[in-house]
Amino acid sequence: MLRLREIRERQGLSLRGLAEVSGVGLATLVRLEAGDYDPRLSTLHKLSKALRVSVPTLLGEGKHAPKKGRKGR
């Protein structure tokens, strides 16, 4: 999960707090943040709802995603 930790920390949530508000298990969140687990779409929806961001933003593809540098410059 590319941006889960960044978004969670920016909102002042602990892993345990995010688990409580999202309904996603703590162990699953730990694995997601470590990059050891590819989430189901239903898990992405739960997390995006709890964090009040879109799924693409959660994946690093939304409006808050880091901008990519220009090629050839």
N, C-alpha and C positions, 0 to 999 in steps of 0.2 A: 504494500500500500504506500504509494509514493509520498503522499502528503498528510497522511492520517496523524502522525505525531505532531507535525508542525501546526496543523489546524487545531488539534486537541489542546496543545499547550498554549496557543494564542488565546484560546477561550478559557483558560484557567482550569481545565478539567484534568483530573487524574485518570489513570486507566480504570480504576475502580468506579469512579464517577461516571465515566463514559459507558462502562458496562451497565450500570444501573439505569441510566436514562435511555440507552439504545436497546437494551434487551439482548445484546451480544455478549457472550461469555468472556470473562476476563482472560482466560487462557487463549481464546481465539484472538482477542485484541493484541495480546503480547506477540503471538505468532505473526499477525498481520504487520505490526510495526517492525518486526525483525525481518520481514520479507520472506518468511518461511511458509507462507500460506496464501493461496489465491482464493479470494472470497467469492461466495455465491452472489448472484445479483440481489437476492433478498437481503443479504447481509449489507451490501453496499447501500441499499435503500434505507435500511434501519439506521446506518451510521450517518448518511447524508441528512436524514430527517432530524436526528438527534443533534447534529452539529450545525444544522440550518445552512447547509451548502449543497450545491448540486453534485450529482455523482461525477460528472466530468471534472469539477473543481477538486473533489476528493482524490481523483486519479491524476491530478496535475495537468488537466487539459482545459480547465475552465478559465474564467476571466482573471483569477488570481494566480494562474500558473506562471512560473518563471518564463520570461521572454527568452527566445532563442536568438543567438547571435546571427548576424548576416553572413552568408557564405560569400567568399570571394573578396572580402574586405580586410 
